Amino acid sequence: MIPQSSSRLTDKARQWQFELTWGAVRDALAVAGIDVLVLKGPHLACTVYEDPGVRKYGDLDLLVRPGDFSEAVRILLEKGYQPCKWDSRKAASSFDKYNWGFRSPLGVAVELHRNLAGFSRFCVDPDALFRASVLFNFGSTEARGLGTEDLLAHLCLHAGKSYFYSIEIKHLVDVARLVGSKRIDWPIFLRKCRSFRIRVASFYTLLAAARVQGAAIPETTLDSLKPSCLRRFWLERRLTTDRFPMYRFPGHSLNRIRRTLILPLMDRVSDWVVFLVRLLWLTMLDVLFRWKPLLRIWLRRRPHCRDFVARSGWK
């Protein structure tokens, strides 16, 4: 057993490492005129929890505008951030991914996002997220994060994106804490859900947070988000909102869960076509890029990708 005082000291030191890493990334990107937002864990810990140390997080999630992503990657590489290794069998999917992973010089895992979800699953406008962003104190360092309604929408999107399978109980606690400590403009939140196409994901996230964690979610909001009877019949054979974990069959593989839930959790059938075309295209490119000459030609047009591959030791 680690003594409580030692464990507490370790938590404080770890939070300090995250704060220092945030400050270093923010300042490095600011030189190039790149705005960056702090997502999820640190933002929630510092704004909706009385003690930031209570809300644990394993990495530093940061968002830049898609047009700034290549330059931000180049800057992080120059500053000594080590890229995470990728599966060379999925070259195209990896480079198209909505977030890239790094390890900071202090050993902090950093995920640099250009969007909140991949493969065109949801219709999030990053520019709108920046326009509605707010300032908060990350420890003693100034930071900028998502606006309140965007933050709640992101929590719902994250749960749906994870098929309600890989989320932890803390994610439902986050929703309950956010709703309990901040004034939510529910009409604005509903507009966000429609705009992001996350009405289905939001319905099940909020309903579970209400039933499992006692979150004060207005019934009118849930009624506005409720999916069709047919969609609910399909989803509720696999999901429950009365207990945690929400996915009913813990023995199922992730691939099986994806096959059964990925489309029903997308709001519009018309969005399925866009998603499936994107997925098919990247899968085809993954196969083609296993021939190294083609991959090298593709990388030469994207210097930040080439540098990322070289530094990650990807053969």
GUMARVEX-615250 format. One record per residue: residue in three letters; z, x, y of N, C-alpha, C in turn; residue number from 1. Coordinates in steps of 0.05 Angstrom, whole numbers, plus 5000, padded with zeros to 4 digits. Layout:
<pts>
     r   n_c3   n_c1   n_c2   ca_c3   ca_c1   ca_c2   c_c3   c_c1   c_c2     k
   ALA      Z      X      Y       Z       X       Y      Z      X      Y   NUM
...
</pts>
This chain:
<pts>
     r   n_c3   n_c1   n_c2   ca_c3   ca_c1   ca_c2   c_c3   c_c1   c_c2     k
   MET   5000   5017   4976    5000    5000    5000   5000   5017   5025     1
   ILE   4982   5011   5044    4982    5025    5069   5003   5013   5087     2
   PRO   5020   5029   5100    5040    5017    5118   5026   5001   5140     3
   GLN   5039   4979   5149    5027    4962    5168   5020   4977   5194     4
   SER   5038   4995   5202    5034    5010    5227   5009   5027   5224     5
   SER   5005   5040   5201    4982    5057    5197   4956   5040   5196     6
   SER   4958   5017   5182    4935    5000    5181   4927   4990   5209     7
   ARG   4947   4983   5225    4942    4973    5252   4930   4995   5269     8
   LEU   4940   5020   5266    4929    5042    5281   4900   5047   5273     9
   THR   4894   5044   5248    4866    5048    5238   4848   5027   5250    10
   ASP   4857   5002   5251    4842    4980    5263   4836   4986   5293    11
   LYS   4856   4995   5307    4853    5001    5336   4833   5023   5340    12
   ALA   4835   5044   5323    4816    5067    5325   4788   5058   5319    13
   ARG   4785   5040   5300    4758    5030    5292   4747   5013   5315    14
   GLN   4763   4996   5327    4754    4981    5350   4745   4999   5373    15
   TRP   4760   5021   5377    4754    5039    5398   4727   5053   5393    16
   GLN   4721   5059   5367    4696    5071    5360   4673   5051   5366    17
   PHE   4677   5026   5360    4656    5006    5366   4652   5003   5396    18
   GLU   4674   5004   5411    4671    5001    5440   4657   5025   5452    19
   LEU   4664   5049   5443    4650    5074    5452   4621   5073   5445    20
   THR   4614   5064   5421    4586    5062    5413   4571   5042   5430    21
   TRP   4583   5019   5435    4570    5000    5453   4565   5012   5480    22
   GLY   4585   5025   5492    4581    5037    5519   4559   5058   5519    23
   ALA   4557   5074   5498    4537    5095    5496   4509   5082   5494    24
   VAL   4506   5061   5477    4480    5048    5474   4472   5034   5500    25
   ARG   4490   5020   5511    4484    5006    5537   4475   5025   5558    26
   ASP   4489   5047   5562    4482    5066    5583   4455   5080   5577    27
   ALA   4450   5086   5551    4425    5100    5544   4401   5081   5549    28
   LEU   4404   5056   5542    4382    5037    5546   4379   5029   5575    29
   ALA   4401   5029   5590    4399    5022    5618   4382   5042   5634    30
   VAL   4382   5067   5626    4366    5087    5640   4336   5079   5638    31
   ALA   4328   5067   5616    4301    5058    5613   4296   5030   5623    32
   GLY   4316   5018   5635    4314    4991    5645   4314   4969   5624    33
   ILE   4327   4975   5601    4327    4957    5578   4354   4942   5578    34
   ASP   4353   4916   5579    4378    4899    5577   4385   4896   5548    35
   VAL   4411   4894   5542    4419    4891    5514   4444   4872   5514    36
   LEU   4445   4855   5493    4467    4836    5489   4482   4843   5464    37
   VAL   4508   4838   5465    4526    4841    5442   4527   4814   5427    38
   LEU   4523   4815   5401    4522    4790    5385   4547   4787   5368    39
   LYS   4553   4763   5361    4572    4756    5340   4599   4769   5342    40
   GLY   4607   4785   5322    4634    4794    5318   4649   4804   5342    41
   PRO   4640   4826   5356    4654    4836    5379   4657   4816   5401    42
   HIS   4636   4801   5406    4637    4781    5428   4658   4759   5421    43
   LEU   4657   4749   5397    4677    4729    5389   4705   4740   5389    44
   ALA   4708   4764   5379    4735    4776    5377   4748   4779   5405    45
   CYS   4731   4785   5425    4742    4791    5452   4743   4766   5469    46
   THR   4733   4744   5460    4732    4720    5478   4745   4695   5466    47
   VAL   4746   4692   5440    4758    4667    5429   4782   4672   5411    48
   TYR   4789   4697   5407    4813    4704    5391   4834   4715   5410    49
   GLU   4859   4707   5406    4881    4718    5422   4884   4748   5418    50
   ASP   4881   4757   5393    4882    4785    5387   4855   4794   5376    51
   PRO   4840   4811   5390    4813    4819    5380   4814   4832   5353    52
   GLY   4837   4844   5346    4839    4857    5320   4839   4838   5296    53
   VAL   4843   4812   5302    4844    4793    5280   4816   4788   5269    54
   ARG   4796   4788   5286    4768    4783    5278   4755   4809   5269    55
   LYS   4752   4812   5243    4740    4837    5232   4710   4835   5233    56
   TYR   4697   4857   5238    4668    4859    5236   4660   4887   5227    57
   GLY   4638   4888   5212    4631    4913    5199   4609   4929   5214    58
   ASP   4596   4916   5233    4575    4930    5247   4573   4920   5275    59
   LEU   4557   4933   5292    4553    4926    5319   4525   4914   5322    60
   ASP   4523   4888   5325    4498    4874    5327   4489   4872   5356    61
   LEU   4466   4883   5363    4456    4884    5390   4428   4871   5391    62
   LEU   4422   4858   5414    4397    4845    5417   4383   4856   5442    63
   VAL   4357   4864   5438    4340    4871    5461   4316   4852   5460    64
   ARG   4302   4851   5483    4277    4835    5483   4256   4847   5464    65
   PRO   4240   4830   5451    4220    4841    5433   4202   4862   5445    66
   GLY   4195   4859   5471    4178    4878    5484   4191   4905   5489    67
   ASP   4218   4906   5488    4233    4931    5492   4241   4944   5466    68
   PHE   4235   4931   5444    4246    4941    5418   4236   4969   5411    69
   SER   4210   4974   5414    4200    5001    5406   4213   5023   5423    70
   GLU   4215   5018   5449    4227    5038    5467   4257   5042   5460    71
   ALA   4271   5020   5454    4299    5022    5447   4303   5038   5421    72
   VAL   4285   5034   5401    4286    5050    5377   4282   5079   5383    73
   ARG   4263   5085   5399    4257    5114    5406   4281   5126   5420    74
   ILE   4294   5112   5438    4317    5123    5452   4340   5128   5433    75
   LEU   4346   5109   5415    4368    5113    5396   4363   5137   5377    76
   LEU   4338   5140   5369    4331    5163    5352   4336   5189   5368    77
   GLU   4328   5190   5393    4332    5213    5410   4362   5220   5414    78
   LYS   4378   5199   5414    4407    5203    5418   4422   5209   5393    79
   GLY   4408   5213   5371    4420    5221    5346   4429   5199   5328    80
   TYR   4420   5175   5332    4427    5153    5314   4410   5155   5289    81
   GLN   4422   5155   5267    4408    5159    5241   4398   5132   5230    82
   PRO   4372   5129   5225    4362    5104    5214   4370   5099   5185    83
   CYS   4374   5075   5178    4380    5067    5151   4355   5070   5134    84
   LYS   4358   5076   5109    4335    5078    5091   4326   5051   5083    85
   TRP   4300   5050   5077    4287    5025    5069   4274   5028   5042    86
   ASP   4268   5005   5030    4254    5004    5005   4224   5009   5010    87
   SER   4214   5031   5001    4186    5038    5007   4166   5019   4994    88
   ARG   4176   5002   4975    4158    4982    4963   4153   4958   4982    89
   LYS   4169   4957   5004    4167    4935    5022   4163   4945   5051    90
   ALA   4143   4962   5054    4138    4976    5079   4133   4956   5102    91
   ALA   4114   4938   5098    4107    4919    5119   4130   4901   5126    92
   SER   4143   4890   5106    4166    4872    5111   4188   4887   5126    93
   SER   4192   4912   5119    4214    4927    5132   4208   4932   5161    94
   PHE   4183   4940   5167    4176    4946    5195   4175   4920   5212    95
   ASP   4169   4898   5199    4168    4873    5214   4195   4860   5216    96
   LYS   4215   4871   5203    4241    4858    5203   4252   4854   5231    97
   TYR   4267   4832   5234    4277    4825    5260   4300   4843   5270    98
   ASN   4312   4859   5252    4332    4879    5260   4329   4905   5244    99
   TRP   4335   4927   5257    4334    4953    5244   4362   4965   5245   100
   GLY   4369   4979   5223    4396    4990    5221   4397   5019   5228   101
   PHE   4419   5027   5241    4425    5055    5248   4454   5061   5242   102
   ARG   4460   5087   5242    4487    5097    5240   4491   5114   5265   103
   SER   4511   5107   5281    4516    5122    5306   4529   5149   5301   104
   PRO   4528   5167   5321    4542    5193    5317   4571   5190   5310   105
   LEU   4584   5168   5318    4612    5163    5311   4615   5150   5284   106
   GLY   4593   5145   5270    4594    5133    5244   4594   5102   5244   107
   VAL   4589   5090   5267    4589    5061    5269   4561   5050   5261   108
   ALA   4561   5030   5244    4536    5017    5236   4526   5000   5259   109
   VAL   4501   5004   5268    4489    4989    5290   4464   4975   5280   110
   GLU   4463   4949   5285    4438    4933    5279   4425   4926   5305   111
   LEU   4401   4936   5309    4386    4930    5334   4367   4907   5328   112
   HIS   4371   4885   5342    4356    4861    5337   4334   4858   5359   113
   ARG   4311   4847   5350    4291    4838    5370   4289   4808   5369   114
   ASN   4302   4796   5350    4304    4767    5347   4328   4760   5330   115
   LEU   4333   4734   5326    4356    4726    5310   4350   4720   5281   116
   ALA   4324   4718   5275    4316    4712    5247   4288   4722   5243   117
   GLY   4281   4728   5218    4255    4739    5212   4235   4719   5200   118
   PHE   4210   4728   5196    4190    4713    5183   4183   4686   5197   119
   SER   4188   4685   5223    4182    4661    5239   4197   4636   5227   120
   ARG   4221   4640   5217    4236    4617    5205   4246   4598   5226   121
   PHE   4255   4609   5249    4266    4593    5270   4253   4601   5297   122
   CYS   4252   4583   5315    4237    4587    5340   4255   4594   5363   123
   VAL   4268   4617   5362    4286    4626    5383   4270   4641   5404   124
   ASP   4276   4635   5429    4263    4650    5451   4283   4670   5462   125
   PRO   4280   4696   5456    4299    4716    5465   4302   4717   5495   126
   ASP   4280   4713   5510    4282    4713    5539   4302   4692   5549   127
   ALA   4301   4668   5536    4320    4647    5544   4349   4655   5538   128
   LEU   4353   4670   5517    4380    4679    5511   4390   4698   5532   129
   PHE   4373   4715   5542    4381    4734    5563   4387   4719   5589   130
   ARG   4370   4699   5595    4374    4684    5621   4401   4670   5621   131
   ALA   4411   4661   5598    4436    4645    5597   4459   4663   5589   132
   SER   4456   4689   5588    4477    4707    5578   4500   4708   5598   133
   VAL   4524   4717   5588    4548    4718    5605   4561   4745   5601   134
   LEU   4577   4753   5621    4593    4778    5619   4619   4773   5605   135
   PHE   4629   4794   5591    4655    4793    5579   4666   4822   5576   136
   ASN   4691   4825   5571    4703    4851    5568   4705   4859   5539   137
   PHE   4690   4879   5532    4692    4890    5504   4713   4912   5506   138
   GLY   4738   4904   5501    4761    4922    5506   4762   4927   5536   139
   SER   4759   4952   5544    4759    4959    5573   4731   4964   5583   140
   THR   4711   4957   5567    4683    4963    5575   4668   4937   5580   141
   GLU   4654   4935   5602    4639    4911    5608   4616   4908   5589   142
   ALA   4612   4883   5580    4590    4877    5561   4578   4850   5569   143
   ARG   4555   4845   5557    4541    4819    5562   4535   4807   5535   144
   GLY   4541   4781   5532    4536    4767    5507   4522   4741   5511   145
   LEU   4518   4726   5490    4505    4700    5491   4522   4680   5507   146
   GLY   4508   4661   5521    4522    4639    5533   4536   4622   5512   147
   THR   4555   4606   5520    4571    4591    5501   4555   4574   5481   148
   GLU   4536   4559   5492    4520    4542    5474   4502   4558   5456   149
   ASP   4491   4580   5467    4474    4598    5451   4491   4611   5429   150
   LEU   4515   4618   5436    4533    4631    5416   4539   4612   5393   151
   LEU   4545   4587   5399    4549    4568    5378   4524   4563   5362   152
   ALA   4501   4562   5375    4476    4558    5361   4470   4582   5343   153
   HIS   4477   4606   5352    4472    4630    5335   4490   4629   5311   154
   LEU   4515   4620   5313    4532    4618    5290   4521   4599   5269   155
   CYS   4510   4577   5279    4497    4557    5261   4472   4569   5248   156
   LEU   4456   4582   5264    4431    4595    5254   4438   4616   5233   157
   HIS   4458   4632   5239    4466    4653    5220   4474   4641   5193   158
   ALA   4489   4619   5193    4498    4607    5168   4474   4596   5153   159
   GLY   4455   4583   5167    4431    4572    5154   4413   4594   5144   160
   LYS   4410   4615   5160    4394    4638    5152   4404   4651   5127   161
   SER   4430   4649   5123    4443    4661    5099   4445   4641   5076   162
   TYR   4432   4617   5079    4432    4597    5058   4460   4586   5052   163
   PHE   4479   4591   5070    4507    4583    5066   4518   4596   5040   164
   TYR   4506   4617   5032    4514    4631    5007   4529   4657   5013   165
   SER   4518   4673   5032    4529    4699    5037   4548   4699   5061   166
   ILE   4552   4676   5074    4571    4675    5096   4600   4676   5085   167
   GLU   4618   4684   5102    4647    4685    5095   4662   4663   5109   168
   ILE   4687   4659   5101    4703    4638    5113   4707   4643   5143   169
   LYS   4706   4669   5151    4710    4675    5179   4689   4663   5197   170
   HIS   4665   4658   5186    4644    4647    5202   4650   4617   5209   171
   LEU   4663   4603   5191    4671    4576    5198   4695   4576   5217   172
   VAL   4712   4596   5213    4735    4600    5232   4724   4605   5260   173
   ASP   4703   4622   5261    4691    4628    5288   4682   4602   5302   174
   VAL   4669   4584   5287    4659    4559    5299   4683   4543   5309   175
   ALA   4704   4541   5292    4727    4525    5300   4741   4537   5325   176
   ARG   4743   4564   5325    4756    4578    5348   4739   4574   5373   177
   LEU   4713   4577   5371    4696    4575    5394   4697   4547   5406   178
   VAL   4695   4527   5388    4696    4499    5398   4723   4492   5410   179
   GLY   4745   4504   5399    4771    4498    5408   4779   4513   5434   180
   SER   4766   4535   5440    4774    4551    5463   4755   4550   5486   181
   LYS   4731   4541   5482    4710    4540    5503   4701   4511   5507   182
   ARG   4693   4505   5531    4682    4479    5536   4652   4479   5529   183
   ILE   4646   4464   5508    4618    4462    5499   4604   4439   5513   184
   ASP   4581   4445   5525    4564    4424    5536   4547   4414   5513   185
   TRP   4556   4393   5500    4542    4384    5475   4513   4376   5479   186
   PRO   4506   4362   5501    4478    4356    5505   4460   4381   5507   187
   ILE   4471   4402   5521    4456    4427    5522   4454   4440   5495   188
   PHE   4476   4439   5480    4475    4450    5452   4455   4436   5435   189
   LEU   4453   4410   5437    4434    4395    5422   4405   4402   5429   190
   ARG   4401   4407   5455    4374    4415    5464   4368   4443   5452   191
   LYS   4388   4460   5451    4384    4487    5439   4376   4484   5410   192
   CYS   4390   4466   5395    4384    4462    5367   4356   4452   5363   193
   ARG   4347   4434   5380    4319    4424    5377   4299   4446   5384   194
   SER   4306   4462   5405    4288    4483    5414   4286   4505   5393   195
   PHE   4309   4513   5381    4309    4534    5361   4301   4525   5334   196
   ARG   4298   4498   5330    4292    4486    5304   4314   4492   5284   197
   ILE   4338   4488   5292    4361    4493    5274   4379   4468   5271   198
   ARG   4367   4445   5274    4383    4420    5272   4396   4417   5244   199
   VAL   4381   4423   5223    4392    4420    5196   4414   4440   5191   200
   ALA   4409   4465   5198    4429    4486    5194   4454   4480   5210   201
   SER   4451   4470   5235    4473    4464    5252   4490   4440   5241   202
   PHE   4477   4420   5230    4491    4397    5219   4510   4406   5197   203
   TYR   4501   4422   5178    4518    4430    5156   4539   4450   5164   204
   THR   4533   4468   5183    4553    4487    5193   4575   4473   5208   205
   LEU   4568   4455   5226    4589    4441    5242   4605   4422   5224   206
   LEU   4592   4409   5206    4607    4390    5188   4627   4405   5171   207
   ALA   4618   4428   5160    4637    4444    5144   4660   4455   5161   208
   ALA   4654   4464   5186    4675    4474    5203   4695   4452   5210   209
   ALA   4685   4428   5213    4703    4405    5219   4720   4398   5195   210
   ARG   4708   4398   5171    4723    4389    5148   4741   4411   5136   211
   VAL   4732   4436   5137    4747    4458    5125   4767   4470   5144   212
   GLN   4758   4473   5170    4775    4486    5190   4785   4468   5212   213
   GLY   4779   4443   5211    4789    4424    5231   4776   4427   5258   214
   ALA   4752   4437   5260    4738    4440    5286   4733   4412   5298   215
   ALA   4737   4411   5324    4734    4385    5338   4705   4381   5345   216
   ILE   4689   4371   5327    4661    4366    5331   4657   4336   5336   217
   PRO   4645   4329   5359    4641    4300    5365   4623   4287   5344   218
   GLU   4630   4263   5336    4614    4248    5316   4586   4243   5326   219
   THR   4584   4239   5353    4557    4234    5364   4539   4258   5360   220
   THR   4551   4282   5362    4535    4307    5358   4526   4309   5329   221
   LEU   4543   4303   5310    4536    4304    5282   4515   4283   5276   222
   ASP   4518   4260   5287    4498    4238    5283   4470   4247   5294   223
   SER   4470   4261   5316    4445    4270    5328   4431   4291   5311   224
   LEU   4447   4306   5296    4436    4328    5280   4430   4321   5251   225
   LYS   4440   4298   5243    4439    4290    5214   4410   4289   5204   226
   PRO   4404   4304   5182    4377    4304    5170   4371   4277   5157   227
   SER   4346   4275   5148    4337    4250    5134   4352   4248   5108   228
   CYS   4351   4223   5097    4365    4218    5071   4353   4235   5049   229
   LEU   4327   4238   5048    4314    4254    5027   4323   4283   5029   230
   ARG   4323   4294   5053    4331    4322    5056   4360   4326   5049   231
   ARG   4377   4307   5057    4406    4309    5050   4410   4307   5020   232
   PHE   4395   4290   5006    4397    4287    4977   4391   4314   4964   233
   TRP   4370   4327   4973    4362    4353    4961   4383   4375   4967   234
   LEU   4392   4377   4992    4410    4398    5000   4438   4394   4989   235
   GLU   4447   4370   4988    4475    4365    4980   4479   4366   4950   236
   ARG   4457   4368   4935    4460    4375    4907   4468   4404   4904   237
   ARG   4464   4420   4924    4470    4449    4923   4492   4458   4943   238
   LEU   4496   4442   4964    4515    4449    4984   4538   4429   4986   239
   THR   4561   4438   4993    4584    4421    4999   4595   4428   5026   240
   THR   4605   4408   5040    4618    4414    5066   4648   4408   5065   241
   ASP   4659   4403   5040    4687    4397    5037   4704   4420   5029   242
   ARG   4692   4443   5022    4708    4466    5014   4691   4491   5019   243
   PHE   4703   4514   5014    4690    4539    5016   4694   4555   4991   244
   PRO   4673   4568   4980    4646    4571    4991   4630   4545   4990   245
   MET   4610   4543   5008    4595    4519    5011   4574   4516   4989   246
   TYR   4563   4538   4979    4543    4536    4958   4556   4530   4932   247
   ARG   4547   4509   4918    4561    4498    4895   4559   4516   4870   248
   PHE   4539   4533   4868    4534    4547    4843   4535   4577   4848   249
   PRO   4559   4589   4847    4562    4618    4853   4547   4636   4834   250
   GLY   4540   4626   4810    4526    4643    4791   4496   4646   4796   251
   HIS   4485   4630   4814    4457    4631    4819   4449   4657   4834   252
   SER   4426   4667   4827    4416    4692    4840   4407   4685   4868   253
   LEU   4406   4705   4886    4397    4700    4913   4368   4691   4914   254
   ASN   4351   4702   4896    4323    4693    4895   4320   4664   4889   255
   ARG   4337   4654   4870    4336    4626    4863   4345   4609   4886   256
   ILE   4366   4618   4900    4376    4603    4923   4355   4601   4945   257
   ARG   4341   4624   4950    4320    4624    4970   4298   4604   4963   258
   ARG   4290   4603   4938    4268    4586    4930   4276   4556   4935   259
   THR   4301   4549   4931    4308    4521    4932   4317   4512   4960   260
   LEU   4326   4531   4977    4337    4523    5003   4322   4532   5027   261
   ILE   4305   4552   5025    4293    4563    5049   4276   4543   5065   262
   LEU   4260   4527   5051    4244    4507    5065   4260   4483   5074   263
   PRO   4277   4471   5057    4292    4448    5067   4310   4454   5091   264
   LEU   4318   4479   5095    4335    4486    5117   4319   4491   5143   265
   MET   4293   4488   5141    4276    4490    5165   4270   4461   5175   266
   ASP   4272   4457   5201    4272    4430    5211   4246   4415   5206   267
   ARG   4224   4427   5211    4198    4414    5210   4181   4423   5187   268
   VAL   4168   4404   5174    4149    4411    5153   4126   4428   5164   269
   SER   4118   4423   5189    4097    4439    5201   4105   4468   5204   270
   ASP   4131   4474   5207    4140    4502    5208   4138   4516   5182   271
   TRP   4138   4501   5160    4135    4513    5134   4109   4528   5132   272
   VAL   4088   4517   5143    4061    4529    5140   4061   4556   5154   273
   VAL   4072   4557   5179    4074    4583    5194   4090   4603   5178   274
   PHE   4113   4594   5168    4130    4613    5153   4117   4623   5128   275
   LEU   4104   4605   5112    4092    4613    5087   4068   4631   5091   276
   VAL   4052   4626   5112    4030    4644    5119   4040   4672   5126   277
   ARG   4061   4672   5143    4073    4698    5150   4084   4713   5126   278
   LEU   4098   4699   5109    4109    4711    5085   4087   4722   5067   279
   LEU   4066   4706   5063    4044    4714    5045   4030   4739   5057   280
   TRP   4026   4739   5083    4012    4761    5096   4028   4787   5093   281
   LEU   4054   4786   5097    4071    4810    5095   4074   4819   5066   282
   THR   4075   4800   5048    4076    4807    5019   4050   4822   5011   283
   MET   4028   4812   5021    4002    4825    5015   4002   4854   5027   284
   LEU   4012   4856   5051    4012    4883    5064   4032   4902   5049   285
   ASP   4054   4891   5039    4072    4907    5024   4058   4920   5000   286
   VAL   4041   4904   4987    4026    4915    4964   4006   4936   4973   287
   LEU   3991   4930   4995    3971    4949    5004   3983   4975   5014   288
   PHE   4007   4973   5027    4019    4997    5039   4031   5015   5019   289
   ARG   4031   5008   4993    4040    5027    4973   4021   5050   4970   290
   TRP   3996   5047   4981    3978    5069    4982   3984   5085   5008   291
   LYS   3994   5109   5005    4004    5123    5028   3983   5128   5050   292
   PRO   3958   5133   5044    3939    5138    5066   3937   5114   5086   293
   LEU   3937   5090   5074    3937    5066    5092   3962   5064   5108   294
   LEU   3985   5071   5097    4010    5070    5111   4010   5090   5134   295
   ARG   4000   5114   5128    3999    5135    5149   3982   5126   5172   296
   ILE   3959   5113   5167    3942    5104    5189   3957   5083   5205   297
   TRP   3971   5065   5192    3986    5045    5207   4008   5057   5223   298
   LEU   4022   5077   5212    4044    5089    5227   4035   5105   5251   299
   ARG   4011   5117   5250    4002    5133    5272   3999   5116   5298   300
   ARG   3994   5090   5294    3992    5072    5317   4019   5062   5327   301
   ARG   4040   5069   5313    4067    5060    5321   4086   5084   5319   302
   PRO   4087   5100   5341    4103    5125    5340   4132   5121   5333   303
   HIS   4144   5099   5342    4173    5095    5336   4177   5090   5307   304
   CYS   4157   5077   5293    4159    5073    5264   4156   5099   5250   305
   ARG   4138   5116   5259    4133    5142    5246   4159   5159   5248   306
   ASP   4171   5159   5272    4195    5175    5275   4218   5164   5258   307
   PHE   4220   5137   5257    4241    5125    5241   4238   5133   5211   308
   VAL   4214   5132   5201    4209    5140    5173   4216   5169   5169   309
   ALA   4207   5186   5187    4211    5215    5184   4241   5222   5183   310
   ARG   4256   5209   5200    4285    5215    5202   4301   5202   5180   311
   SER   4291   5181   5168    4306    5168    5147   4301   5181   5120   312
   GLY   4283   5200   5119    4277    5214    5094   4262   5197   5074   313
   TRP   4247   5178   5084    4231    5160    5067   4207   5174   5057   314
   LYS   4204   5177   5031    4182    5192    5019   4159   5173   5012   315
</pts>
